[in-house]
Amino acid sequence: MNKKFILVLVVILIIIAGGLFYFWYNQQLRGNTGSNTTYPQSSNYTFYPIHEIKQNKFTSGTYNTEGYIVKIYTCPPCPKGALCKPCMRDNIVISENNKLLETYTLSESEMILFVNNPKQFDLGKKYRFSIKILDYKSTGEPINDVEIIGYNSLSQN
């Protein structure tokens, strides 16, 4: 084997090892941060229904919206020492309709909200949210990622 081939092979192995370490490190951090986050009440931002936010494809800003919790997702724990694939950030899906979802095939009236401690919300319950549309996108949705910055419960389920 020539030296150039061995050098390329070593560089590739270093890149793979670095990527694996990066994902492992992020999994370790995920288990130690944000698990007990609670949010303040919603604020007096301009209100838009979910479908208007998605149709207008807002690229950034802070707004209010409301919806029913129709899906709750938390990244499954990764056993210590295991090599787990990366997963989506913890999130909830809200909808203008109170119909629970199994998948992320979303309509114009449904939106993913990234959240720390999604289990603080109740499936089927309606909330008003203060949200922040971020400067980046990690989903196939027509708008950038959206985070919760405050909320109020609107229904008693």
N, C-alpha and C positions, 0 to 999 in steps of 0.2 A: 504494500500500500504506500502511496506517496504521502508526503507531509501535508500537502494542501487538503487532501481528503480527510485526514485525521483532524486537522485544525477545524475544518467545517463541521465535522461530527462533534467535536468537543464544544464548539460554540452553540450548536443546536441543543445539545444536552444541558448546557448551562441555562439557556433560555427556557427550556422545559422545566428544569428544576426551579428556576426563579418564578415561573408562572404557578407551579404547584405550591410553592411556599407562599406566594401572594394570596391565593385562594384559601389556603389553610389559615393564614393569619387573619384574613377577613372573617372567616367562620368563628375564630376564637374571639374576635372583637364583638361580633354580633351577639354572642352569648353573654357579654358583659356590659352592654350599653343599652340604654333606652327601654329596658324591660318594664320599668315602673313609671314611665312617662304618663302624666295626665296633662290635659290641656285646659287653658282658661276658657271662659265663656266666649261665644262668638262676639265679634265687634260690629261696628256700624259701617261696614263696607257696602259698596253697591251690590245689590242682589241680582243674580242671573239664574234662571233655571238651568239644569244640567244641559239640556239640548241646545240652549243658546250659547253656552260656553263652548261646546263642541262644534257647533255650526260656524261660529265666528272665529274658531281656531285661535283663541287668545294665546299669545306667545309668552307673556309674563304678566304679573300683576297680582293684586290681592283682592278677593271678592267674597261674597257670601253666596251660598247655594243651600239647597236642602234636598234630602232624599231618604229613602228607606235603606237600611243595611241589608243587602241581598247576598253578600258573600264576605267571608272573613278568611284571610290567608296569613299563616305564619310559617316561616321557613322551618322545616323539620330540624330537630337537633342532629348534629353530626357527632357520633361517638368519638371520644378522645382517641387519637391515633389513626382514625379512619380517614380515607381520602374521599371526600364528598364533593359532588358537583355543586357549583354555585347556584343559588336560587334567587328568585325575585325578592325584593325587600318586602317586609311585612306590610300588608295593605288590607283595605276593605274596598268593596265595590258598593257604590250607592246608586239608587235608581229612583226615577219618578214614580215607578210602579212597585208595589209590594209583592214581588214574585222572586223567590230565591233562585240563585244561579248555581250551576255546577261547573261551568267553564268560563273562560274569558272571552267568549264571543259576544261582544258588547254592541248594543244598539246606540242610537243617538241619545237615548234617555238614561244611559248608564255610564258611570265614570269610576275609574280606579283612583283611590286616595291613598297615598303612602302615609303610614302612621306607625309610631312606636306604640307597642302594647295594644294591638287591635282587639284583644279579648275584653277590653273595657267597654266595648260596644255590644249591643244585643241584636242578633239577627231579627229582621222584621220590624224593628223599631225605627221611627222617623226622627231625624235630627236636622238641625240647622248648623251648617259648617261655615267657618271662616277658613278660606283656603288660599294658598299661595301657589301660583303657577311658576314653576322653576325654569331655569335657562337651559335645561337639557331634557332629552327624551330617551327613555329606556324601554318603552313599550311600543306596540304597533298602533297605538291610539293616534287620532289626528291632532292631538294637542300635546304639549310638553308634559312632563311629570307634574303631579299635583300633590301637595302636602297639606295636611290639616294644621291650622295654627290656633283653632278654637272651635268650640261646639256647644250647643244646647240641645237637650232632649225635647222633642215636640210631641211624643206620644207615650202612652203607658201601655206596653205590651207585656 
